[in-house]
Amino acid sequence: MAVIPAALGALALTGITCLGAVTWTEVNAANPDAPTGLALRIFSLSYAPLLLWGPLLGVLTVTYWRRRRMHG
């Protein structure tokens, strides 16, 4: 039962974070409060691990499904 919601969540998180990473500069280019220069680099580096959240949830979901399938 938990595999389907987890898989859908992994797909959604991957899509959302990738879309956010691709469109970040376009969306915030006109915002005067958006970070620039060194602040933008630090901001980007601190949020970069979020890109792994969806794929890692997918890996955990597959691992959980395989373990539950083998042990019934």
Protein Blocks (a to p, Z undefined) as FASTA:
>chain_A
ZZmmmmmmmmmmmmmmmmmmmmmmmmmmmpmkbcehjlmmmmmmmmmmmmmmmmmmmmmm
mmmmmmmmmnZZ
